[in-house]
Amino acid sequence: MPRPRQALLSRERIVEAAAALIDADGLDAFSTRRLAAALGVRGPSLYNHFGTKDEILDAVADSITGQVDVSFFAEVDWREALRRWGHSYRAALAAHPNIVPHLARGPGRRPAALTMADAVYGGLVAAGWPPARATHIGALMRYFVMGSALSSFAQGFVKDPGLYAEQYPHLSQAHRLAEHQQQVDEGAFALGLEALIDGLSHTYERVVGPLPPLPPGGPAY
């Protein structure tokens, strides 16, 4: 039989299929056997492109990180850069929460994650932050964003009006939180991000010096 014009598999196709499986069923249910079945190939075919299951997971994690925009760290004030990065970072992770536990293991050798870390660190140091503080800020933002993307506060409450009211009088409306999940979770993240940036601004004045003036119109939200 003549060879097909295009290979049945590519790294990109494997990563796309793996991401879809993880989005649908979670990390615990993911296996190379299920991935091969979803792709319509035999398991060993995957290893022509990836050496191990963890390499596949790393590639999926890095593909999600690659969706985060960090281009503005060289263009705008560090406060606005953190704000935009935070929202872009959270949006990418919130769209794929099941991969977050693997993402949390660190950038390791992942190209997109290292590119993001390099842009953030470089932008903060260029803005006057001491290198150690720049490292702390990058780690702090990582913890904050990943925690917010990992689960929903609003979805932690059931839609039973009587469950909370009798024993927890201050939670008489808690059963309505799940109906407003997006507003609650995104509002909480935005509030926390602004508080974080405000706190870092005070630290900057104490550690580095006066803050540079923001452009006319103030920060973009």
ChimeraX attribute file (.defattr): number of C-alpha atoms within 10 A of each C-alpha:
attribute: neighborCount
match mode: 1-to-1
recipient: residues
	/A:1	3
	/A:2	4
	/A:3	6
	/A:4	7
	/A:5	6
	/A:6	7
	/A:7	7
	/A:8	11
	/A:9	15
	/A:10	13
	/A:11	13
	/A:12	13
	/A:13	12
	/A:14	21
	/A:15	20
	/A:16	14
	/A:17	16
	/A:18	25
	/A:19	25
	/A:20	16
	/A:21	19
	/A:22	21
	/A:23	16
	/A:24	13
	/A:25	11
	/A:26	15
	/A:27	18
	/A:28	8
	/A:29	10
	/A:30	18
	/A:31	15
	/A:32	17
	/A:33	14
	/A:34	14
	/A:35	22
	/A:36	18
	/A:37	12
	/A:38	14
	/A:39	17
	/A:40	11
	/A:41	14
	/A:42	12
	/A:43	16
	/A:44	12
	/A:45	12
	/A:46	22
	/A:47	12
	/A:48	11
	/A:49	15
	/A:50	16
	/A:51	10
	/A:52	12
	/A:53	14
	/A:54	11
	/A:55	13
	/A:56	21
	/A:57	21
	/A:58	20
	/A:59	23
	/A:60	24
	/A:61	25
	/A:62	20
	/A:63	20
	/A:64	20
	/A:65	23
	/A:66	18
	/A:67	14
	/A:68	21
	/A:69	17
	/A:70	22
	/A:71	15
	/A:72	17
	/A:73	23
	/A:74	16
	/A:75	10
	/A:76	16
	/A:77	19
	/A:78	24
	/A:79	20
	/A:80	19
	/A:81	21
	/A:82	25
	/A:83	19
	/A:84	21
	/A:85	22
	/A:86	21
	/A:87	18
	/A:88	18
	/A:89	23
	/A:90	23
	/A:91	16
	/A:92	18
	/A:93	23
	/A:94	19
	/A:95	12
	/A:96	20
	/A:97	19
	/A:98	22
	/A:99	22
	/A:100	19
	/A:101	14
	/A:102	14
	/A:103	21
	/A:104	13
	/A:105	9
	/A:106	12
	/A:107	18
	/A:108	10
	/A:109	10
	/A:110	17
	/A:111	15
	/A:112	19
	/A:113	21
	/A:114	16
	/A:115	15
	/A:116	20
	/A:117	18
	/A:118	14
	/A:119	16
	/A:120	25
	/A:121	22
	/A:122	17
	/A:123	24
	/A:124	25
	/A:125	16
	/A:126	15
	/A:127	20
	/A:128	16
	/A:129	21
	/A:130	15
	/A:131	14
	/A:132	10
	/A:133	17
	/A:134	20
	/A:135	17
	/A:136	13
	/A:137	19
	/A:138	17
	/A:139	13
	/A:140	12
	/A:141	18
	/A:142	18
	/A:143	12
	/A:144	16
	/A:145	22
	/A:146	19
	/A:147	16
	/A:148	20
	/A:149	22
	/A:150	17
	/A:151	15
	/A:152	17
	/A:153	14
	/A:154	19
	/A:155	18
	/A:156	13
	/A:157	16
	/A:158	15
	/A:159	16
	/A:160	12
	/A:161	14
	/A:162	11
	/A:163	15
	/A:164	18
	/A:165	15
	/A:166	11
	/A:167	10
	/A:168	10
	/A:169	9
	/A:170	10
	/A:171	13
	/A:172	15
	/A:173	14
	/A:174	19
	/A:175	20
	/A:176	16
	/A:177	19
	/A:178	18
	/A:179	14
	/A:180	11
	/A:181	16
	/A:182	14
	/A:183	13
	/A:184	17
	/A:185	19
	/A:186	17
	/A:187	12
	/A:188	13
	/A:189	20
	/A:190	16
	/A:191	11
	/A:192	14
	/A:193	19
	/A:194	14
	/A:195	12
	/A:196	17
	/A:197	17
	/A:198	13
	/A:199	11
	/A:200	14
	/A:201	16
	/A:202	14
	/A:203	14
	/A:204	18
	/A:205	12
	/A:206	11
	/A:207	13
	/A:208	13
	/A:209	12
	/A:210	11
	/A:211	15
	/A:212	10
	/A:213	8
	/A:214	13
	/A:215	10
	/A:216	6
	/A:217	6
	/A:218	9
	/A:219	13
	/A:220	8
	/A:221	8
